[in-house]
Amino acid sequence: MARQISLQRVYDETPRGAREYRVLVDRLWPRGRPRESIDYDEWDKDIAPSPDLRRWYGHEIERFAEFSRLYQDELACGVAAEHVARLRASAREHHVVLLTASRDLDHSHAKVLSDVLRAR
């Protein structure tokens, strides 16, 4: 079965779909959202970009290509690589929804992560 992966902002109120596995992929908890207000199955802080990389990127779009490359390098190593493999396996059985607080999904770490999960 093909990998089913999508992105969603935690601030968007959308109902849970059938067979969804919802993973918050931000290292920090989303501002202004109490824990009970977000419908998620798992909070995977270890798959988020390192604090140094996140600060360097600062959501400056002109840095996105380099950020994407560096983040993919982080995802290929250590604990993050194990989490990527686990999410890929989950995506064979469930529709995996990557939840993030990022405003610009197209230039976010969640987009990079979704591309990595879909690859291969």
TARA-V281844 format. One record per residue. RES is the residue in one letter. BURIAL is b if it has 16 or more other C-alpha atoms within 10 Angstrom, else e. Layout:
((RES;BURIAL) (RES;BURIAL))
This chain:
((M;e) (A;e) (R;b) (Q;b) (I;b) (S;e) (L;b) (Q;b) (R;b) (V;b) (Y;b) (D;e) (E;e) (T;e) (P;e) (R;e) (G;e) (A;e) (R;e) (E;b) (Y;b) (R;b) (V;b) (L;b) (V;b) (D;b) (R;b) (L;e) (W;e) (P;b) (R;e) (G;e) (R;e) (P;e) (R;e) (E;e) (S;e) (I;b) (D;b) (Y;b) (D;e) (E;e) (W;b) (D;e) (K;b) (D;b) (I;b) (A;b) (P;b) (S;e) (P;e) (D;e) (L;e) (R;e) (R;e) (W;e) (Y;b) (G;e) (H;b) (E;e) (I;e) (E;e) (R;e) (F;b) (A;e) (E;e) (F;b) (S;b) (R;e) (L;e) (Y;b) (Q;b) (D;e) (E;b) (L;b) (A;e) (C;e) (G;e) (V;e) (A;b) (A;b) (E;e) (H;b) (V;b) (A;e) (R;e) (L;b) (R;b) (A;e) (S;b) (A;b) (R;e) (E;e) (H;b) (H;b) (V;b) (V;b) (L;b) (L;b) (T;b) (A;b) (S;b) (R;e) (D;e) (L;e) (D;e) (H;b) (S;b) (H;b) (A;b) (K;b) (V;b) (L;b) (S;b) (D;e) (V;e) (L;b) (R;e) (A;e) (R;e))
